[in-house]
């Protein structure tokens, strides 16, 4: 795999002044892209929670809420 320099070459780019600056009224050269940049798309896992952990969390929250509800009723009565 060869590395591609994304920066424009000042010697071969038109519209650049010495030193690489752009004169007034001139559009600067576009940035080139790097074909090997970014992650490879080899594994794309599903998004979100699976059903078992989400169900377990909801059951646990329901049990805790029921405990506090019963505790409050015992204190009142």
C-alpha positions in Angstrom: 0.0 0.0 0.0 1.4 3.4 -1.0 0.9 6.6 0.9 -0.8 9.4 -0.9 0.1 13.0 0.2 -3.3 14.9 0.5 -1.6 18.3 0.3 -1.4 20.0 -3.2 2.1 20.5 -4.6 2.9 24.2 -4.8 5.1 23.8 -7.9 2.3 22.2 -9.9 -0.7 24.1 -8.5 -1.9 27.1 -10.5 -2.9 30.3 -8.6 -0.4 30.0 -5.8 2.1 32.7 -5.0 5.7 31.8 -3.8 5.4 30.4 -0.3 2.1 28.7 -1.0 -0.2 31.7 -0.3 -3.3 32.5 -2.5 -3.5 35.9 -4.1 -6.7 38.0 -3.5 -9.6 36.9 -5.6 -8.2 33.4 -6.3 -9.9 30.3 -5.1 -7.6 28.1 -3.0 -6.9 24.6 -4.3 -9.3 21.9 -3.1 -8.3 19.4 -0.5 -7.7 16.0 -1.9 -9.0 12.9 -0.2 -6.9 10.0 1.1 -8.3 6.7 -0.2 -6.9 4.7 2.7 -8.2 7.0 5.4 -10.9 5.9 7.8 -11.9 2.5 9.3 -12.4 -0.5 7.1 -16.0 -1.8 6.9 -15.3 -5.4 8.0 -17.8 -5.7 10.9 -21.0 -3.8 11.4 -22.7 -4.9 14.7 -26.3 -4.2 15.3 -27.2 -1.1 17.2 -29.2 -1.0 20.4 -29.8 -3.2 23.4 -30.4 -6.9 23.0 -33.7 -8.2 24.4 -32.4 -10.2 27.4 -30.4 -7.4 29.2 -33.2 -4.9 28.6 -35.8 -7.2 30.0 -33.6 -8.0 33.0 -33.2 -4.3 33.7 -36.9 -3.6 33.3 -37.8 -6.4 35.7 -35.3 -5.2 38.2 -36.7 -1.7 38.1 -40.2 -3.0 38.5 -39.2 -5.1 41.6 -37.5 -2.1 43.2 -40.5 0.1 42.5 -42.8 -2.5 43.9 -40.7 -2.9 47.1 -40.8 0.9 47.8 -44.5 1.0 47.1 -45.2 -1.8 49.5 -42.8 -0.2 52.1 -44.7 3.1 51.8 -48.1 1.3 52.2 -46.8 -0.5 55.4 -45.6 2.8 56.9 -49.0 4.4 56.2 -51.1 1.5 57.5 
